[in-house]
């Protein structure tokens, strides 16, 4: 065997090993989550106190309407609404 042939064989083995190592690194990154982007919804949204009060008032009004309709049904039929 000539030295050139040995060098070519070693270079081919080196390139093969580099390709395999690259594949292993990609697999590890995928499993560890390094290749994935984080979801955008990780930040918490901030709501003002006034916004919370408006939502609470609207929900109270909805429940008051439901309770009002229940009372009307009870008065009309004499039975509790299911």
C-alpha positions in Angstrom: 0.0 0.0 0.0 1.2 3.4 -0.8 1.1 6.3 1.6 -1.4 8.2 -0.7 -3.8 5.2 -0.5 -3.5 5.1 3.3 -4.2 8.9 3.5 -7.2 8.6 1.2 -8.6 5.8 3.3 -8.1 7.7 6.5 -9.7 10.9 5.1 -12.7 8.8 3.9 -13.0 7.3 7.4 -12.7 10.8 8.9 -15.5 12.2 6.7 -17.7 9.2 7.4 -17.2 9.7 11.2 -18.0 13.4 10.9 -21.2 12.6 9.1 -22.3 10.1 11.7 -21.4 12.5 14.5 -23.4 15.3 12.9 -26.4 13.0 12.7 -26.0 12.0 16.4 -25.7 15.7 17.4 -28.9 16.5 15.4 -30.7 13.7 17.1 -29.6 14.9 20.6 -30.6 18.4 19.8 -34.1 17.3 18.7 -34.5 15.2 21.9 -33.3 17.9 24.1 -35.5 20.5 22.5 -32.7 22.7 21.2 -34.0 22.6 17.7 -37.5 23.7 18.6 -38.7 27.3 19.0 -40.5 28.2 22.2 -44.2 28.9 21.9 -45.2 32.5 21.8 -47.8 32.1 24.5 -45.3 31.7 27.3 -45.7 35.4 28.3 -48.6 36.1 30.5 -51.1 38.7 29.4 -51.7 41.6 31.7 -55.2 42.9 32.3 -56.0 46.2 33.9 -58.0 46.4 37.1 -60.7 48.3 35.2 -60.9 45.5 32.6 -61.3 42.9 35.3 -64.1 45.0 36.9 -66.0 45.3 33.6 -65.8 41.5 33.1 -66.9 40.8 36.6 -69.8 43.2 36.3 -70.9 41.6 33.0 -70.7 38.1 34.5 -72.7 39.2 37.6 -75.4 40.6 35.2 -75.5 37.3 33.3 -76.0 35.4 36.5 -78.7 37.9 37.8 -80.6 37.4 34.5 -80.5 33.6 34.9 -81.6 33.8 38.5 -84.4 36.2 37.5 -85.6 33.7 34.9 -85.6 30.9 37.5 -87.8 32.9 39.8 -90.2 33.7 37.1 -90.5 29.9 36.2 -91.0 29.0 39.9 -93.7 31.6 40.3 -95.5 30.5 37.2 -95.3 26.7 37.7 -94.9 26.4 41.4 -92.0 24.0 40.8 -88.3 24.6 40.8 -86.6 24.8 37.4 -84.2 22.0 36.6 
